[in-house]
Amino acid sequence: MRSKFEAFCRKCDGYTKLIPLTFLLGFYVSNVVSRWWQQFQNLNWPEDLLAVLCTFLHANDEKSQKRRHAIARYLNLSAALALRDVSSKVRLRFPHISTFVTAGLLTEKEFDKLQKIEDECENIRWMAPLHWIQQIVRKEEEENKPTAGLMGAFLTELKIFRQNLRRLYVYDWINVPLVYTQVACVATYAFFMFSLFGRQTLLPDIESGKEIDIYFPIFATVQFLFFVGWFKVGQDLMRPWGQDEDDYEVNYLIDRNMAVSFAIINRLQTEEIDESEEDDFWKNRESQLPVLPHTLQSRKLREHAPKLHSYVPIGTQETKEMGNVQSKCCSIEQRKR
């Protein structure tokens, strides 16, 4: 009976070498991590778009300020509507569209328009604020004739904004195939089921001195932790829109983008700068450029300035000595020949 069990253990140890677990998990986790990072890159940040907006819609009269304010609000409203559809955290924060009215992102009239749009055609409600932005830009173009290049740059940024939100819907719609996750799961646990028998220390190997009797399978346990942990990483990152601690902090992103948007529109754009004020660099522009100061802590750091290795200065004592050495070496080689 013992000999049969030992033969079975050796057979199981051989089976562990037939399962390409490293390849399966590596390919699975790399795809999941790549997908996770691409989703994060599709989260929108409104700074670039609003910076271009303030360049061509730069007037500080009340009408221009209202238009900039409306565009900033519509950008954040569109992003919040899209994120509400893909993230359970945002869905819990805004369970109904009417909660956007309470939050101040939506007016009553705009809410009625969105409801009418949703009744007529589903899944385009998040795009409506972006079309409202285009209407505002069109009115600005008809009334004030802004620079065409700047307005084109703004519309390009708006297009990228829309594309990023649409990609989030696509990622939410198309997941990693379930069968691939199942294959990785079965392969991982089958590998360690065979390892449970195959990694045991057998009496014939101990008596012959080939193995040491280790009561606790240290290396098999470490391998189990590595591979199962690797597999769990892929499972946790597969859908980052949930309520886990490692999922995207989408509510923070909404609050942050709101604060930054209105700071750009209502603070940075409305404050005038004094161009006539002279700084130290301007005062010393004719002399040598001043060096920026260091603190006592930064002076202690060792600095390694980059060196140009593509050329050697000509005419220095070092290059002359190098030339003499090279000429001597050449003459010695010629004599040998």
Phi and psi restraints in degrees (value plus and minus 20) as a CYANA .aco file:
   2 ARG   PHI     -86.4   -46.4
   2 ARG   PSI     -58.1   -18.1
   3 SER   PHI     -85.3   -45.3
   3 SER   PSI     -56.6   -16.6
   4 LYS   PHI     -86.5   -46.5
   4 LYS   PSI     -60.3   -20.3
   5 PHE   PHI     -84.9   -44.9
   5 PHE   PSI     -60.1   -20.1
   6 GLU   PHI     -84.7   -44.7
   6 GLU   PSI     -59.5   -19.5
   7 ALA   PHI     -85.1   -45.1
   7 ALA   PSI     -58.4   -18.4
   8 PHE   PHI     -84.6   -44.6
   8 PHE   PSI     -60.0   -20.0
   9 CYS   PHI     -84.4   -44.4
   9 CYS   PSI     -61.6   -21.6
  10 ARG   PHI     -85.3   -45.3
  10 ARG   PSI     -56.0   -16.0
  11 LYS   PHI     -84.9   -44.9
  11 LYS   PSI     -63.0   -23.0
  12 CYS   PHI     -84.2   -44.2
  12 CYS   PSI     -57.9   -17.9
  13 ASP   PHI     -83.4   -43.4
  13 ASP   PSI     -55.8   -15.8
  14 GLY   PHI     -89.3   -49.3
  14 GLY   PSI     -54.4   -14.4
  15 TYR   PHI     -85.9   -45.9
  15 TYR   PSI     -53.0   -13.0
  16 THR   PHI     -82.7   -42.7
  16 THR   PSI     -46.6    -6.6
  17 LYS   PHI    -100.0   -60.0
  17 LYS   PSI     -32.7     7.3
  18 LEU   PHI    -110.0   -70.0
  18 LEU   PSI     -32.3     7.7
  19 ILE   PHI    -114.2   -74.2
  19 ILE   PSI      93.8   133.8
  20 PRO   PHI     -97.7   -57.7
  20 PRO   PSI      45.4    85.4
  21 LEU   PHI     -86.3   -46.3
  21 LEU   PSI     -59.3   -19.3
  22 THR   PHI     -82.1   -42.1
  22 THR   PSI     -62.1   -22.1
  23 PHE   PHI     -86.0   -46.0
  23 PHE   PSI     -66.0   -26.0
  24 LEU   PHI     -82.2   -42.2
  24 LEU   PSI     -69.6   -29.6
  25 LEU   PHI     -88.8   -48.8
  25 LEU   PSI     -58.3   -18.3
  26 GLY   PHI     -82.5   -42.5
  26 GLY   PSI     -65.6   -25.6
  27 PHE   PHI     -87.0   -47.0
  27 PHE   PSI     -60.2   -20.2
  28 TYR   PHI     -85.7   -45.7
  28 TYR   PSI     -70.0   -30.0
  29 VAL   PHI     -89.1   -49.1
  29 VAL   PSI     -57.6   -17.6
  30 SER   PHI     -83.3   -43.3
  30 SER   PSI     -59.8   -19.8
  31 ASN   PHI     -85.4   -45.4
  31 ASN   PSI     -62.1   -22.1
  32 VAL   PHI     -86.5   -46.5
  32 VAL   PSI     -63.5   -23.5
  33 VAL   PHI     -86.2   -46.2
  33 VAL   PSI     -60.5   -20.5
  34 SER   PHI     -81.8   -41.8
  34 SER   PSI     -62.4   -22.4
  35 ARG   PHI     -85.8   -45.8
  35 ARG   PSI     -59.0   -19.0
  36 TRP   PHI     -83.5   -43.5
  36 TRP   PSI     -63.2   -23.2
  37 TRP   PHI     -90.3   -50.3
  37 TRP   PSI     -57.5   -17.5
  38 GLN   PHI     -85.2   -45.2
  38 GLN   PSI     -56.6   -16.6
  39 GLN   PHI     -84.5   -44.5
  39 GLN   PSI     -60.4   -20.4
  40 PHE   PHI     -85.0   -45.0
  40 PHE   PSI     -57.9   -17.9
  41 GLN   PHI     -87.1   -47.1
  41 GLN   PSI     -40.5    -0.5
  42 ASN   PHI    -106.3   -66.3
  42 ASN   PSI     -21.5    18.5
  43 LEU   PHI     -91.8   -51.8
  43 LEU   PSI     115.0   155.0
  44 ASN   PHI    -107.5   -67.5
  44 ASN   PSI     124.9   164.9
  45 TRP   PHI    -145.3  -105.3
  45 TRP   PSI     102.3   142.3
  46 PRO   PHI    -103.6   -63.6
  46 PRO   PSI     -19.2    20.8
  47 GLU   PHI     -81.0   -41.0
  47 GLU   PSI     -68.9   -28.9
  48 ASP   PHI     -83.0   -43.0
  48 ASP   PSI     -63.4   -23.4
  49 LEU   PHI     -85.0   -45.0
  49 LEU   PSI     -63.0   -23.0
  50 LEU   PHI     -93.0   -53.0
  50 LEU   PSI     -48.0    -8.0
  51 ALA   PHI     -85.0   -45.0
  51 ALA   PSI     -61.7   -21.7
  52 VAL   PHI     -87.6   -47.6
  52 VAL   PSI     -57.8   -17.8
  53 LEU   PHI     -79.1   -39.1
  53 LEU   PSI     -65.6   -25.6
  54 CYS   PHI     -89.2   -49.2
  54 CYS   PSI     -35.8     4.2
  55 THR   PHI     -99.0   -59.0
  55 THR   PSI     -61.1   -21.1
  56 PHE   PHI    -118.5   -78.5
  56 PHE   PSI     -39.8     0.2
  57 LEU   PHI    -133.2   -93.2
  57 LEU   PSI      51.7    91.7
  58 HIS   PHI    -121.7   -81.7
  58 HIS   PSI     -28.9    11.1
  59 ALA   PHI     -86.7   -46.7
  59 ALA   PSI     131.1   171.1
  60 ASN   PHI    -129.6   -89.6
  60 ASN   PSI      -0.3    39.7
  61 ASP   PHI     -93.4   -53.4
  61 ASP   PSI     147.9   187.9
  62 GLU   PHI     -82.5   -42.5
  62 GLU   PSI     -58.1   -18.1
  63 LYS   PHI     -85.1   -45.1
  63 LYS   PSI     -64.2   -24.2
  64 SER   PHI     -87.1   -47.1
  64 SER   PSI     -59.6   -19.6
  65 GLN   PHI     -83.8   -43.8
  65 GLN   PSI     -59.5   -19.5
  66 LYS   PHI     -85.5   -45.5
  66 LYS   PSI     -58.2   -18.2
  67 ARG   PHI     -86.7   -46.7
  67 ARG   PSI     -64.2   -24.2
  68 ARG   PHI     -82.1   -42.1
  68 ARG   PSI     -61.7   -21.7
  69 HIS   PHI     -83.2   -43.2
  69 HIS   PSI     -62.4   -22.4
  70 ALA   PHI     -85.4   -45.4
  70 ALA   PSI     -60.7   -20.7
  71 ILE   PHI     -83.9   -43.9
  71 ILE   PSI     -63.0   -23.0
  72 ALA   PHI     -83.1   -43.1
  72 ALA   PSI     -60.7   -20.7
  73 ARG   PHI     -87.2   -47.2
  73 ARG   PSI     -60.1   -20.1
  74 TYR   PHI     -86.8   -46.8
  74 TYR   PSI     -55.9   -15.9
  75 LEU   PHI     -80.7   -40.7
  75 LEU   PSI     -68.2   -28.2
  76 ASN   PHI     -89.3   -49.3
  76 ASN   PSI     -52.7   -12.7
  77 LEU   PHI     -86.0   -46.0
  77 LEU   PSI     -64.3   -24.3
  78 SER   PHI     -82.3   -42.3
  78 SER   PSI     -63.6   -23.6
  79 ALA   PHI     -84.5   -44.5
  79 ALA   PSI     -60.7   -20.7
  80 ALA   PHI     -86.6   -46.6
  80 ALA   PSI     -58.8   -18.8
  81 LEU   PHI     -84.2   -44.2
  81 LEU   PSI     -60.9   -20.9
  82 ALA   PHI     -89.4   -49.4
  82 ALA   PSI     -64.2   -24.2
  83 LEU   PHI     -87.0   -47.0
  83 LEU   PSI     -49.0    -9.0
  84 ARG   PHI     -83.8   -43.8
  84 ARG   PSI     -50.3   -10.3
  85 ASP   PHI     -98.9   -58.9
  85 ASP   PSI     -42.7    -2.7
  86 VAL   PHI    -130.6   -90.6
  86 VAL   PSI     -40.7    -0.7
  87 SER   PHI    -132.4   -92.4
  87 SER   PSI     108.3   148.3
  88 SER   PHI     -91.7   -51.7
  88 SER   PSI     -47.1    -7.1
  89 LYS   PHI     -84.0   -44.0
  89 LYS   PSI     -65.1   -25.1
  90 VAL   PHI     -90.4   -50.4
  90 VAL   PSI     -54.2   -14.2
  91 ARG   PHI     -83.4   -43.4
  91 ARG   PSI     -57.7   -17.7
  92 LEU   PHI     -89.1   -49.1
  92 LEU   PSI     -53.0   -13.0
  93 ARG   PHI     -95.2   -55.2
  93 ARG   PSI     -58.0   -18.0
  94 PHE   PHI    -143.3  -103.3
  94 PHE   PSI      58.7    98.7
  95 PRO   PHI     -87.1   -47.1
  95 PRO   PSI     -46.1    -6.1
  96 HIS   PHI    -151.5  -111.5
  96 HIS   PSI     136.6   176.6
  97 ILE   PHI     -84.5   -44.5
  97 ILE   PSI     -48.4    -8.4
  98 SER   PHI     -84.6   -44.6
  98 SER   PSI     -41.3    -1.3
  99 THR   PHI     -88.2   -48.2
  99 THR   PSI     -41.7    -1.7
 100 PHE   PHI     -89.3   -49.3
 100 PHE   PSI     -48.5    -8.5
 101 VAL   PHI     -87.6   -47.6
 101 VAL   PSI     -63.6   -23.6
 102 THR   PHI     -83.5   -43.5
 102 THR   PSI     -56.3   -16.3
 103 ALA   PHI     -94.4   -54.4
 103 ALA   PSI     -35.6     4.4
 104 GLY   PHI      75.0   115.0
 104 GLY   PSI     -20.9    19.1
 105 LEU   PHI    -100.0   -60.0
 105 LEU   PSI     -35.1     4.9
 106 LEU   PHI    -159.6  -119.6
 106 LEU   PSI     120.3   160.3
 107 THR   PHI    -114.3   -74.3
 107 THR   PSI     149.6   189.6
 108 GLU   PHI     -83.9   -43.9
 108 GLU   PSI     -62.7   -22.7
 109 LYS   PHI     -84.8   -44.8
 109 LYS   PSI     -61.1   -21.1
 110 GLU   PHI     -86.5   -46.5
 110 GLU   PSI     -54.8   -14.8
 111 PHE   PHI     -83.0   -43.0
 111 PHE   PSI     -62.6   -22.6
 112 ASP   PHI     -83.2   -43.2
 112 ASP   PSI     -58.4   -18.4
 113 LYS   PHI     -84.6   -44.6
 113 LYS   PSI     -62.5   -22.5
 114 LEU   PHI     -84.7   -44.7
 114 LEU   PSI     -59.6   -19.6
 115 GLN   PHI     -84.0   -44.0
 115 GLN   PSI     -60.2   -20.2
 116 LYS   PHI     -85.8   -45.8
 116 LYS   PSI     -60.5   -20.5
 117 ILE   PHI     -84.3   -44.3
 117 ILE   PSI     -62.0   -22.0
 118 GLU   PHI     -87.3   -47.3
 118 GLU   PSI     -53.9   -13.9
 119 ASP   PHI     -88.6   -48.6
 119 ASP   PSI     -54.6   -14.6
 120 GLU   PHI    -100.3   -60.3
 120 GLU   PSI     -58.8   -18.8
 121 CYS   PHI    -170.2  -130.2
 121 CYS   PSI     101.9   141.9
 122 GLU   PHI     -98.1   -58.1
 122 GLU   PSI     139.4   179.4
 123 ASN   PHI      48.3    88.3
 123 ASN   PSI      -2.3    37.7
 124 ILE   PHI    -141.8  -101.8
 124 ILE   PSI     -11.0    29.0
 125 ARG   PHI     -82.2   -42.2
 125 ARG   PSI     -56.4   -16.4
 126 TRP   PHI     -89.7   -49.7
 126 TRP   PSI     -40.3    -0.3
 127 MET   PHI    -104.1   -64.1
 127 MET   PSI     -37.8     2.2
 128 ALA   PHI     -78.8   -38.8
 128 ALA   PSI     -66.4   -26.4
 129 PRO   PHI     -80.3   -40.3
 129 PRO   PSI     -51.3   -11.3
 130 LEU   PHI     -88.5   -48.5
 130 LEU   PSI     -54.9   -14.9
 131 HIS   PHI     -91.3   -51.3
 131 HIS   PSI     -52.2   -12.2
 132 TRP   PHI     -84.4   -44.4
 132 TRP   PSI     -56.3   -16.3
 133 ILE   PHI     -82.6   -42.6
 133 ILE   PSI     -62.9   -22.9
 134 GLN   PHI     -81.9   -41.9
 134 GLN   PSI     -56.4   -16.4
 135 GLN   PHI     -86.2   -46.2
 135 GLN   PSI     -59.4   -19.4
 136 ILE   PHI     -84.5   -44.5
 136 ILE   PSI     -63.0   -23.0
 137 VAL   PHI     -84.1   -44.1
 137 VAL   PSI     -57.4   -17.4
 138 ARG   PHI     -84.6   -44.6
 138 ARG   PSI     -61.7   -21.7
 139 LYS   PHI     -83.5   -43.5
 139 LYS   PSI     -61.3   -21.3
 140 GLU   PHI     -82.8   -42.8
 140 GLU   PSI     -57.9   -17.9
 141 GLU   PHI     -87.6   -47.6
 141 GLU   PSI     -57.6   -17.6
 142 GLU   PHI     -92.1   -52.1
 142 GLU   PSI     -54.1   -14.1
 143 GLU   PHI    -107.8   -67.8
 143 GLU   PSI     -63.3   -23.3
 144 ASN   PHI    -135.5   -95.5
 144 ASN   PSI     -26.4    13.6
 145 LYS   PHI      30.7    70.7
 145 LYS   PSI      44.1    84.1
 146 PRO   PHI     -88.9   -48.9
 146 PRO   PSI     150.6   190.6
 147 THR   PHI     -80.3   -40.3
 147 THR   PSI     107.5   147.5
 148 ALA   PHI     -84.0   -44.0
 148 ALA   PSI     -58.2   -18.2
 149 GLY   PHI     -84.2   -44.2
 149 GLY   PSI     -61.8   -21.8
 150 LEU   PHI     -88.3   -48.3
 150 LEU   PSI     -59.6   -19.6
 151 MET   PHI     -86.7   -46.7
 151 MET   PSI     -57.2   -17.2
 152 GLY   PHI     -84.6   -44.6
 152 GLY   PSI     -58.1   -18.1
 153 ALA   PHI     -84.8   -44.8
 153 ALA   PSI     -57.7   -17.7
 154 PHE   PHI     -85.3   -45.3
 154 PHE   PSI     -63.9   -23.9
 155 LEU   PHI     -86.2   -46.2
 155 LEU   PSI     -51.6   -11.6
 156 THR   PHI     -86.1   -46.1
 156 THR   PSI     -63.6   -23.6
 157 GLU   PHI     -83.7   -43.7
 157 GLU   PSI     -56.7   -16.7
 158 LEU   PHI     -86.3   -46.3
 158 LEU   PSI     -56.9   -16.9
 159 LYS   PHI     -83.7   -43.7
 159 LYS   PSI     -62.7   -22.7
 160 ILE   PHI     -83.7   -43.7
 160 ILE   PSI     -59.6   -19.6
 161 PHE   PHI     -78.5   -38.5
 161 PHE   PSI     -65.4   -25.4
 162 ARG   PHI     -86.7   -46.7
 162 ARG   PSI     -61.4   -21.4
 163 GLN   PHI     -83.1   -43.1
 163 GLN   PSI     -59.8   -19.8
 164 ASN   PHI     -83.3   -43.3
 164 ASN   PSI     -61.8   -21.8
 165 LEU   PHI     -86.0   -46.0
 165 LEU   PSI     -58.5   -18.5
 166 ARG   PHI     -86.1   -46.1
 166 ARG   PSI     -56.6   -16.6
 167 ARG   PHI     -84.8   -44.8
 167 ARG   PSI     -53.9   -13.9
 168 LEU   PHI     -82.5   -42.5
 168 LEU   PSI     -59.2   -19.2
 169 TYR   PHI     -83.8   -43.8
 169 TYR   PSI     -59.5   -19.5
 170 VAL   PHI     -86.0   -46.0
 170 VAL   PSI     -63.1   -23.1
 171 TYR   PHI     -83.8   -43.8
 171 TYR   PSI     -55.9   -15.9
 172 ASP   PHI     -90.8   -50.8
 172 ASP   PSI     -48.6    -8.6
 173 TRP   PHI    -101.1   -61.1
 173 TRP   PSI     -66.6   -26.6
 174 ILE   PHI    -123.8   -83.8
 174 ILE   PSI      91.0   131.0
 175 ASN   PHI    -119.9   -79.9
 175 ASN   PSI     153.7   193.7
 176 VAL   PHI     -82.1   -42.1
 176 VAL   PSI     112.3   152.3
 177 PRO   PHI     -72.3   -32.3
 177 PRO   PSI     112.4   152.4
 178 LEU   PHI     -81.5   -41.5
 178 LEU   PSI     -53.9   -13.9
 179 VAL   PHI     -84.5   -44.5
 179 VAL   PSI     -51.1   -11.1
 180 TYR   PHI     -88.3   -48.3
 180 TYR   PSI     -61.3   -21.3
 181 THR   PHI     -82.8   -42.8
 181 THR   PSI     -59.3   -19.3
 182 GLN   PHI     -86.1   -46.1
 182 GLN   PSI     -60.3   -20.3
 183 VAL   PHI     -82.9   -42.9
 183 VAL   PSI     -64.9   -24.9
 184 ALA   PHI     -83.4   -43.4
 184 ALA   PSI     -58.0   -18.0
 185 CYS   PHI     -87.1   -47.1
 185 CYS   PSI     -67.7   -27.7
 186 VAL   PHI     -83.3   -43.3
 186 VAL   PSI     -62.2   -22.2
 187 ALA   PHI     -83.9   -43.9
 187 ALA   PSI     -60.1   -20.1
 188 THR   PHI     -85.4   -45.4
 188 THR   PSI     -70.1   -30.1
 189 TYR   PHI     -96.3   -56.3
 189 TYR   PSI     -48.4    -8.4
 190 ALA   PHI     -87.4   -47.4
 190 ALA   PSI     -58.2   -18.2
 191 PHE   PHI     -78.8   -38.8
 191 PHE   PSI     -64.2   -24.2
 192 PHE   PHI    -102.5   -62.5
 192 PHE   PSI     -38.1     1.9
 193 MET   PHI     -88.5   -48.5
 193 MET   PSI     -62.7   -22.7
 194 PHE   PHI     -89.7   -49.7
 194 PHE   PSI     -54.2   -14.2
 195 SER   PHI     -87.2   -47.2
 195 SER   PSI     -47.8    -7.8
 196 LEU   PHI     -79.5   -39.5
 196 LEU   PSI     -55.0   -15.0
 197 PHE   PHI    -115.4   -75.4
 197 PHE   PSI     -60.2   -20.2
 198 GLY   PHI     -91.8   -51.8
 198 GLY   PSI     -43.8    -3.8
 199 ARG   PHI    -113.1   -73.1
 199 ARG   PSI     -10.2    29.8
 200 GLN   PHI     -96.3   -56.3
 200 GLN   PSI     126.5   166.5
 201 THR   PHI    -104.0   -64.0
 201 THR   PSI     101.7   141.7
 202 LEU   PHI    -113.5   -73.5
 202 LEU   PSI     129.9   169.9
 203 LEU   PHI     -81.6   -41.6
 203 LEU   PSI     -62.6   -22.6
 204 PRO   PHI     -79.6   -39.6
 204 PRO   PSI     -56.5   -16.5
 205 ASP   PHI     -90.4   -50.4
 205 ASP   PSI     -53.8   -13.8
 206 ILE   PHI     -90.2   -50.2
 206 ILE   PSI     -63.8   -23.8
 207 GLU   PHI     -86.6   -46.6
 207 GLU   PSI     -52.2   -12.2
 208 SER   PHI    -102.4   -62.4
 208 SER   PSI     -26.6    13.4
 209 GLY   PHI      65.1   105.1
 209 GLY   PSI     -12.3    27.7
 210 LYS   PHI     -98.0   -58.0
 210 LYS   PSI     -46.9    -6.9
 211 GLU   PHI    -150.3  -110.3
 211 GLU   PSI     138.5   178.5
 212 ILE   PHI    -126.9   -86.9
 212 ILE   PSI     117.8   157.8
 213 ASP   PHI     -95.5   -55.5
 213 ASP   PSI      77.9   117.9
 214 ILE   PHI    -122.6   -82.6
 214 ILE   PSI      97.7   137.7
 215 TYR   PHI     -88.6   -48.6
 215 TYR   PSI     -54.3   -14.3
 216 PHE   PHI    -130.1   -90.1
 216 PHE   PSI     107.1   147.1
 217 PRO   PHI     -95.2   -55.2
 217 PRO   PSI      65.6   105.6
 218 ILE   PHI     -84.8   -44.8
 218 ILE   PSI     -72.1   -32.1
 219 PHE   PHI     -88.9   -48.9
 219 PHE   PSI     -56.5   -16.5
 220 ALA   PHI     -85.7   -45.7
 220 ALA   PSI     -55.9   -15.9
 221 THR   PHI     -87.5   -47.5
 221 THR   PSI     -63.2   -23.2
 222 VAL   PHI     -82.8   -42.8
 222 VAL   PSI     -62.4   -22.4
 223 GLN   PHI     -82.7   -42.7
 223 GLN   PSI     -59.6   -19.6
 224 PHE   PHI     -81.7   -41.7
 224 PHE   PSI     -64.1   -24.1
 225 LEU   PHI     -83.7   -43.7
 225 LEU   PSI     -60.5   -20.5
 226 PHE   PHI     -84.8   -44.8
 226 PHE   PSI     -71.7   -31.7
 227 PHE   PHI     -90.9   -50.9
 227 PHE   PSI     -63.7   -23.7
 228 VAL   PHI     -87.7   -47.7
 228 VAL   PSI     -58.7   -18.7
 229 GLY   PHI     -82.7   -42.7
 229 GLY   PSI     -58.9   -18.9
 230 TRP   PHI     -81.0   -41.0
 230 TRP   PSI     -64.7   -24.7
 231 PHE   PHI     -86.0   -46.0
 231 PHE   PSI     -59.4   -19.4
 232 LYS   PHI     -86.8   -46.8
 232 LYS   PSI     -52.6   -12.6
 233 VAL   PHI     -79.6   -39.6
 233 VAL   PSI     -65.7   -25.7
 234 GLY   PHI     -81.8   -41.8
 234 GLY   PSI     -59.7   -19.7
 235 GLN   PHI     -86.9   -46.9
 235 GLN   PSI     -60.4   -20.4
 236 ASP   PHI     -90.3   -50.3
 236 ASP   PSI     -53.4   -13.4
 237 LEU   PHI    -108.4   -68.4
 237 LEU   PSI     -23.3    16.7
 238 MET   PHI     -84.4   -44.4
 238 MET   PSI     -60.7   -20.7
 239 ARG   PHI    -149.7  -109.7
 239 ARG   PSI      79.2   119.2
 240 PRO   PHI    -107.9   -67.9
 240 PRO   PSI      -5.2    34.8
 241 TRP   PHI    -124.2   -84.2
 241 TRP   PSI      -4.8    35.2
 242 GLY   PHI    -109.9   -69.9
 242 GLY   PSI    -170.4  -130.4
 243 GLN   PHI    -134.9   -94.9
 243 GLN   PSI      -5.2    34.8
 244 ASP   PHI     -93.5   -53.5
 244 ASP   PSI     144.1   184.1
 245 GLU   PHI     -87.1   -47.1
 245 GLU   PSI     -50.1   -10.1
 246 ASP   PHI    -108.4   -68.4
 246 ASP   PSI     -20.0    20.0
 247 ASP   PHI     -98.3   -58.3
 247 ASP   PSI     146.4   186.4
 248 TYR   PHI     -79.9   -39.9
 248 TYR   PSI     118.2   158.2
 249 GLU   PHI    -106.4   -66.4
 249 GLU   PSI      57.0    97.0
 250 VAL   PHI     -92.8   -52.8
 250 VAL   PSI     -54.6   -14.6
 251 ASN   PHI     -83.9   -43.9
 251 ASN   PSI     -58.4   -18.4
 252 TYR   PHI     -82.7   -42.7
 252 TYR   PSI     -60.6   -20.6
 253 LEU   PHI     -83.2   -43.2
 253 LEU   PSI     -59.9   -19.9
 254 ILE   PHI     -83.0   -43.0
 254 ILE   PSI     -66.7   -26.7
 255 ASP   PHI     -84.4   -44.4
 255 ASP   PSI     -60.9   -20.9
 256 ARG   PHI     -85.0   -45.0
 256 ARG   PSI     -65.2   -25.2
 257 ASN   PHI     -85.9   -45.9
 257 ASN   PSI     -55.3   -15.3
 258 MET   PHI     -82.5   -42.5
 258 MET   PSI     -68.1   -28.1
 259 ALA   PHI     -83.5   -43.5
 259 ALA   PSI     -64.0   -24.0
 260 VAL   PHI     -86.8   -46.8
 260 VAL   PSI     -60.7   -20.7
 261 SER   PHI     -81.2   -41.2
 261 SER   PSI     -70.6   -30.6
 262 PHE   PHI     -94.3   -54.3
 262 PHE   PSI     -43.9    -3.9
 263 ALA   PHI     -87.6   -47.6
 263 ALA   PSI     -60.3   -20.3
 264 ILE   PHI     -86.4   -46.4
 264 ILE   PSI     -64.5   -24.5
 265 ILE   PHI     -94.6   -54.6
 265 ILE   PSI     -65.3   -25.3
 266 ASN   PHI    -116.9   -76.9
 266 ASN   PSI     -33.3     6.7
 267 ARG   PHI    -137.4   -97.4
 267 ARG   PSI     -82.5   -42.5
 268 LEU   PHI     -83.4   -43.4
 268 LEU   PSI     -60.6   -20.6
 269 GLN   PHI     -95.7   -55.7
 269 GLN   PSI     -49.2    -9.2
 270 THR   PHI    -107.4   -67.4
 270 THR   PSI     -33.5     6.5
 271 GLU   PHI    -107.5   -67.5
 271 GLU   PSI     108.3   148.3
 272 GLU   PHI    -108.8   -68.8
 272 GLU   PSI     120.3   160.3
 273 ILE   PHI    -117.9   -77.9
 273 ILE   PSI     131.1   171.1
 274 ASP   PHI    -115.7   -75.7
 274 ASP   PSI      80.7   120.7
 275 GLU   PHI     -93.5   -53.5
 275 GLU   PSI     -41.0    -1.0
 276 SER   PHI     -99.7   -59.7
 276 SER   PSI     -32.9     7.1
 277 GLU   PHI     -89.3   -49.3
 277 GLU   PSI     109.9   149.9
 278 GLU   PHI    -115.3   -75.3
 278 GLU   PSI     113.3   153.3
 279 ASP   PHI    -122.1   -82.1
 279 ASP   PSI     155.4   195.4
 280 ASP   PHI     -85.6   -45.6
 280 ASP   PSI     -54.3   -14.3
 281 PHE   PHI     -87.1   -47.1
 281 PHE   PSI     -56.8   -16.8
 282 TRP   PHI     -89.1   -49.1
 282 TRP   PSI     -60.0   -20.0
 283 LYS   PHI     -85.5   -45.5
 283 LYS   PSI     -52.4   -12.4
 284 ASN   PHI    -126.0   -86.0
 284 ASN   PSI       7.4    47.4
 285 ARG   PHI     -87.7   -47.7
 285 ARG   PSI     -45.0    -5.0
 286 GLU   PHI    -103.8   -63.8
 286 GLU   PSI     -39.9     0.1
 287 SER   PHI    -118.0   -78.0
 287 SER   PSI    -189.9  -149.9
 288 GLN   PHI     -87.8   -47.8
 288 GLN   PSI     122.3   162.3
 289 LEU   PHI     -83.0   -43.0
 289 LEU   PSI     106.6   146.6
 290 PRO   PHI     -87.4   -47.4
 290 PRO   PSI     130.2   170.2
 291 VAL   PHI    -112.5   -72.5
 291 VAL   PSI     116.8   156.8
 292 LEU   PHI     -87.1   -47.1
 292 LEU   PSI     120.3   160.3
 293 PRO   PHI     -94.0   -54.0
 293 PRO   PSI     144.0   184.0
 294 HIS   PHI    -139.1   -99.1
 294 HIS   PSI     134.7   174.7
 295 THR   PHI    -108.1   -68.1
 295 THR   PSI     152.3   192.3
 296 LEU   PHI     -83.4   -43.4
 296 LEU   PSI     -55.0   -15.0
 297 GLN   PHI     -91.4   -51.4
 297 GLN   PSI     -60.8   -20.8
 298 SER   PHI     -92.7   -52.7
 298 SER   PSI     -44.6    -4.6
 299 ARG   PHI     -88.0   -48.0
 299 ARG   PSI     -45.5    -5.5
 300 LYS   PHI     -96.3   -56.3
 300 LYS   PSI     -35.5     4.5
 301 LEU   PHI     -95.0   -55.0
 301 LEU   PSI     121.1   161.1
 302 ARG   PHI    -103.4   -63.4
 302 ARG   PSI     108.8   148.8
 303 GLU   PHI    -128.0   -88.0
 303 GLU   PSI     116.6   156.6
 304 HIS   PHI    -138.8   -98.8
 304 HIS   PSI      73.4   113.4
 305 ALA   PHI     -88.0   -48.0
 305 ALA   PSI     121.4   161.4
 306 PRO   PHI     -85.7   -45.7
 306 PRO   PSI     123.7   163.7
 307 LYS   PHI    -135.5   -95.5
 307 LYS   PSI     123.6   163.6
 308 LEU   PHI    -107.4   -67.4
 308 LEU   PSI      98.6   138.6
 309 HIS   PHI    -123.8   -83.8
 309 HIS   PSI     -14.5    25.5
 310 SER   PHI    -104.5   -64.5
 310 SER   PSI     -28.2    11.8
 311 TYR   PHI    -167.8  -127.8
 311 TYR   PSI     140.8   180.8
 312 VAL   PHI    -140.3  -100.3
 312 VAL   PSI     107.5   147.5
 313 PRO   PHI     -78.5   -38.5
 313 PRO   PSI     115.5   155.5
 314 ILE   PHI    -116.5   -76.5
 314 ILE   PSI     118.8   158.8
 315 GLY   PHI      80.2   120.2
 315 GLY   PSI     -23.6    16.4
 316 THR   PHI    -104.9   -64.9
 316 THR   PSI     142.7   182.7
 317 GLN   PHI     -84.4   -44.4
 317 GLN   PSI     -54.6   -14.6
 318 GLU   PHI     -85.8   -45.8
 318 GLU   PSI     -62.9   -22.9
 319 THR   PHI     -88.9   -48.9
 319 THR   PSI     -53.5   -13.5
 320 LYS   PHI     -84.5   -44.5
 320 LYS   PSI     -63.3   -23.3
 321 GLU   PHI     -83.9   -43.9
 321 GLU   PSI     -59.5   -19.5
 322 MET   PHI     -83.4   -43.4
 322 MET   PSI     -58.7   -18.7
 323 GLY   PHI     -85.7   -45.7
 323 GLY   PSI     -59.3   -19.3
 324 ASN   PHI     -84.6   -44.6
 324 ASN   PSI     -61.0   -21.0
 325 VAL   PHI     -83.9   -43.9
 325 VAL   PSI     -62.6   -22.6
 326 GLN   PHI     -85.2   -45.2
 326 GLN   PSI     -59.6   -19.6
 327 SER   PHI     -86.0   -46.0
 327 SER   PSI     -58.4   -18.4
 328 LYS   PHI     -84.0   -44.0
 328 LYS   PSI     -60.8   -20.8
 329 CYS   PHI     -83.8   -43.8
 329 CYS   PSI     -60.0   -20.0
 330 CYS   PHI     -85.6   -45.6
 330 CYS   PSI     -60.8   -20.8
 331 SER   PHI     -86.5   -46.5
 331 SER   PSI     -57.0   -17.0
 332 ILE   PHI     -85.3   -45.3
 332 ILE   PSI     -61.6   -21.6
 333 GLU   PHI     -84.7   -44.7
 333 GLU   PSI     -58.1   -18.1
 334 GLN   PHI     -85.7   -45.7
 334 GLN   PSI     -58.2   -18.2
 335 ARG   PHI     -84.9   -44.9
 335 ARG   PSI     -58.9   -18.9
 336 LYS   PHI     -83.0   -43.0
 336 LYS   PSI     -58.6   -18.6
